[in-house]
Amino acid sequence: MSERDRGRRGHVRINEEYAIVLDYLPYGNPYSNRQSPTPIIQAMGEFYFTLFEAAPGPALGQVKPGERIYVGPDVSYNYIRVDGIISYDDLTPAAKKTLDEVLDNLIKQREKDFVNFLNNSSPITTRLHQLELIPGIGKKIMWKALDERKMAPFQSFEDFEKRVGVKNVAQAIKKRIIEEMQGKDNFRLFVRYYRRPVTRRLSARQASSNRSACALTSVRKRF
């Protein structure tokens, strides 16, 4: 999305209803080449794990990391204006630290959704299954999981771990989410795909990462 498009539309649509604040920058983002004296929020959408930057309006004011805010389609500019999608590498060190804690909480809160994914995941190709994209799940464990869920659906993370023989599947899912945020894989299970980040950074390494992430394609089947 060009700067012209962003100016005409006023904000970027992120298809999220609520988000969690990862960092609050009262004097703008020092890592950005678009210097701004206005406060900036770095946040993550609750459902699609969308990373974005936004400008808080007078009605929202100063926020704290970990705070839940509304970012739905009818949100007022007086409350918040979403400025653009960002990548994992665009996050501040403080935002990355908060992200780790926030993901732990969200995965726990949405355990039912992730267990539904474990019960309904499907092949991507004739040689690759969605379950194999979860760190720690190889062919042997994948086939065990498929056999077990045929007999009875998994009821919880604990049920999956006991019947399949894996440890801490919640942490494995968190690792997968972060890998998708970093653009390490051509497939997406949990993080929504956007055509390209709309903000640019000073670091050449980060710019290269952004270009890589733009080429990703999404797995159509979601949990």
C-alpha positions as CSV (number, residue, x, y, z in Angstrom):
1,M,0.0,0.0,0.0
2,S,1.4,3.4,-1.0
3,E,1.6,6.4,1.2
4,R,-1.0,8.0,-1.1
5,D,-3.4,5.1,-0.5
6,R,-2.8,5.3,3.2
7,G,-3.4,9.1,3.3
8,R,-6.6,8.7,1.3
9,R,-8.0,5.9,3.4
10,G,-6.9,7.4,6.7
11,H,-6.0,4.1,8.3
12,V,-5.2,0.5,7.4
13,R,-7.8,-2.3,7.8
14,I,-6.4,-5.2,9.7
15,N,-9.5,-7.5,10.0
16,E,-9.1,-7.8,13.8
17,E,-11.7,-6.8,16.4
18,Y,-9.5,-6.6,19.5
19,A,-5.7,-6.3,19.9
20,I,-3.2,-6.4,22.7
21,V,-0.7,-3.6,23.2
22,L,2.9,-4.7,23.0
23,D,4.6,-1.4,23.4
24,Y,3.7,2.3,23.9
25,L,6.1,4.8,22.4
26,P,5.1,8.3,23.6
27,Y,7.6,10.1,21.2
28,G,7.1,7.9,18.2
29,N,9.2,4.9,17.0
30,P,12.9,5.7,17.1
31,Y,13.6,2.7,14.8
32,S,11.5,4.1,12.0
33,N,12.7,6.4,9.2
34,R,9.3,8.2,9.3
35,Q,10.0,10.3,12.3
36,S,6.9,11.5,14.2
37,P,6.5,13.4,17.4
38,T,3.2,11.7,18.1
39,P,2.8,8.6,20.2
40,I,2.8,5.2,18.6
41,I,1.4,1.9,19.7
42,Q,2.8,-1.5,18.6
43,A,0.1,-4.2,19.0
44,M,-1.0,-7.6,18.0
45,G,-4.5,-8.7,16.9
46,E,-6.1,-11.3,19.1
47,F,-7.5,-13.6,16.4
48,Y,-5.1,-13.5,13.4
49,F,-2.0,-12.4,15.4
50,T,-1.6,-9.4,13.1
51,L,1.3,-7.1,14.1
52,F,0.7,-3.4,13.5
53,E,1.4,0.1,14.5
54,A,-1.2,2.6,15.4
55,A,-1.7,6.2,16.7
56,P,-3.8,6.5,19.8
57,G,-6.4,9.2,19.7
58,P,-7.5,11.5,22.5
59,A,-10.2,9.1,23.6
60,L,-7.7,6.3,24.2
61,G,-4.8,8.2,25.5
62,Q,-1.8,6.5,27.0
63,V,-1.9,2.7,27.2
64,K,0.2,0.0,28.9
65,P,1.8,-3.1,27.4
66,G,-0.6,-6.0,27.8
67,E,-3.7,-3.8,27.6
68,R,-6.6,-5.0,25.4
69,I,-8.0,-2.4,23.0
70,Y,-10.8,-2.3,20.4
71,V,-9.6,-2.0,16.7
72,G,-12.8,-3.1,14.9
73,P,-14.0,-1.7,11.6
74,D,-16.2,0.9,13.2
75,V,-13.5,2.2,15.5
76,S,-13.3,6.0,15.7
77,Y,-10.2,7.9,14.7
78,N,-10.7,9.8,18.0
79,Y,-9.9,6.4,19.7
80,I,-7.2,4.9,17.5
81,R,-5.9,5.0,13.9
82,V,-4.1,1.9,12.5
83,D,-1.1,3.2,10.5
84,G,0.2,0.0,9.0
85,I,1.1,-3.7,9.2
86,I,4.6,-4.5,10.5
87,S,6.8,-7.5,10.7
88,Y,8.3,-9.2,13.7
89,D,11.6,-7.6,13.0
90,D,9.9,-4.2,13.2
91,L,9.0,-4.7,16.9
92,T,10.9,-3.0,19.6
93,P,12.9,-5.1,22.1
94,A,10.2,-4.3,24.7
95,A,7.4,-5.3,22.3
96,K,9.1,-8.7,21.6
97,K,9.3,-9.4,25.3
98,T,5.7,-8.5,25.9
99,L,4.7,-10.6,22.8
100,D,6.1,-13.7,24.4
101,E,4.0,-13.3,27.5
102,V,0.9,-12.3,25.5
103,L,1.1,-15.4,23.3
104,D,1.3,-17.6,26.3
105,N,-1.9,-16.1,27.6
106,L,-3.8,-16.1,24.3
107,I,-2.9,-19.7,23.5
108,K,-4.2,-20.7,26.9
109,Q,-7.4,-18.7,26.5
110,R,-8.0,-20.1,23.0
111,E,-7.1,-23.7,23.7
112,K,-10.4,-24.9,22.3
113,D,-9.6,-23.2,19.0
114,F,-6.1,-24.8,18.8
115,V,-7.4,-28.2,19.8
116,N,-10.0,-27.8,17.0
117,F,-7.1,-27.3,14.6
118,L,-5.3,-30.4,15.9
119,N,-8.6,-32.4,15.2
120,N,-9.3,-30.9,11.8
121,S,-5.9,-30.2,10.2
122,S,-5.5,-31.6,6.7
123,P,-2.8,-32.4,4.1
124,I,-1.2,-29.5,2.3
125,T,0.3,-31.7,-0.4
126,T,0.6,-35.4,-0.9
127,R,3.8,-35.3,1.1
128,L,3.2,-32.6,3.7
129,H,0.5,-32.4,6.4
130,Q,-0.4,-29.2,8.3
131,L,0.4,-31.0,11.6
132,E,4.0,-31.3,10.4
133,L,4.4,-27.5,10.4
134,I,4.1,-27.6,14.2
135,P,7.7,-27.7,15.7
136,G,8.4,-31.1,17.1
137,I,5.8,-33.0,15.1
138,G,7.4,-35.2,12.4
139,K,6.0,-38.0,10.3
140,K,5.8,-40.6,13.1
141,I,4.0,-38.3,15.5
142,M,1.7,-36.9,12.7
143,W,0.5,-40.5,11.9
144,K,0.0,-41.2,15.6
145,A,-2.1,-38.1,15.9
146,L,-4.2,-38.9,12.9
147,D,-4.8,-42.5,14.1
148,E,-5.8,-41.2,17.6
149,R,-8.2,-38.6,16.4
150,K,-10.0,-41.2,14.3
151,M,-10.8,-43.1,17.4
152,A,-11.9,-40.0,19.4
153,P,-11.3,-36.2,19.0
154,F,-8.8,-34.6,21.2
155,Q,-10.3,-32.7,24.1
156,S,-7.4,-30.6,25.3
157,F,-3.7,-30.0,25.0
158,E,-3.1,-32.4,27.8
159,D,-5.3,-35.1,26.1
160,F,-3.3,-34.6,22.8
161,E,0.1,-34.8,24.7
162,K,-0.9,-38.0,26.5
163,R,-2.3,-39.9,23.5
164,V,0.2,-38.8,21.0
165,G,3.3,-38.7,23.1
166,V,4.5,-35.1,22.8
167,K,5.3,-32.5,25.4
168,N,4.1,-28.9,25.8
169,V,2.2,-28.6,22.5
170,A,1.2,-25.0,23.5
171,Q,4.8,-23.9,23.4
172,A,5.2,-25.6,20.0
173,I,2.2,-23.7,18.7
174,K,3.7,-20.4,20.1
175,K,7.0,-21.2,18.4
176,R,5.1,-21.8,15.1
177,I,3.2,-18.5,15.4
178,I,6.5,-16.6,15.9
179,E,8.1,-18.3,13.0
180,E,5.1,-17.3,10.8
181,M,5.5,-13.7,12.1
182,Q,9.2,-13.8,11.1
183,G,8.4,-15.1,7.6
184,K,10.4,-18.3,8.0
185,D,8.0,-20.5,6.1
186,N,5.9,-20.4,2.9
187,F,2.8,-21.6,4.7
188,R,0.5,-20.0,7.3
189,L,-1.5,-21.8,9.8
190,F,-2.3,-19.1,12.4
191,V,-1.0,-15.7,11.3
192,R,-3.0,-13.9,8.7
193,Y,-1.1,-13.1,5.5
194,Y,-1.0,-9.6,4.2
195,R,0.4,-8.7,0.8
196,R,3.2,-6.6,2.2
197,P,4.1,-4.5,5.2
198,V,3.3,-0.8,4.7
199,T,6.0,0.6,6.9
200,R,9.7,0.7,6.2
201,R,12.7,0.5,8.5
202,L,16.2,1.8,8.4
203,S,17.9,-1.6,8.8
204,A,18.9,-3.4,5.6
205,R,18.5,-6.7,7.3
206,Q,14.9,-5.8,8.3
207,A,14.2,-4.5,4.8
208,S,15.3,-7.8,3.3
209,S,13.1,-9.7,5.8
210,N,10.1,-7.6,4.8
211,R,10.6,-8.4,1.1
212,S,10.8,-12.2,2.0
213,A,7.6,-12.0,3.9
214,C,5.8,-10.4,1.0
215,A,6.3,-13.6,-1.1
216,L,4.5,-15.9,1.4
217,T,1.4,-17.8,0.5
218,S,-1.3,-18.8,3.0
219,V,-2.7,-22.2,3.8
220,R,-6.3,-21.7,3.0
221,K,-7.7,-24.0,5.7
222,R,-7.8,-22.4,9.1
223,F,-8.8,-23.6,12.5
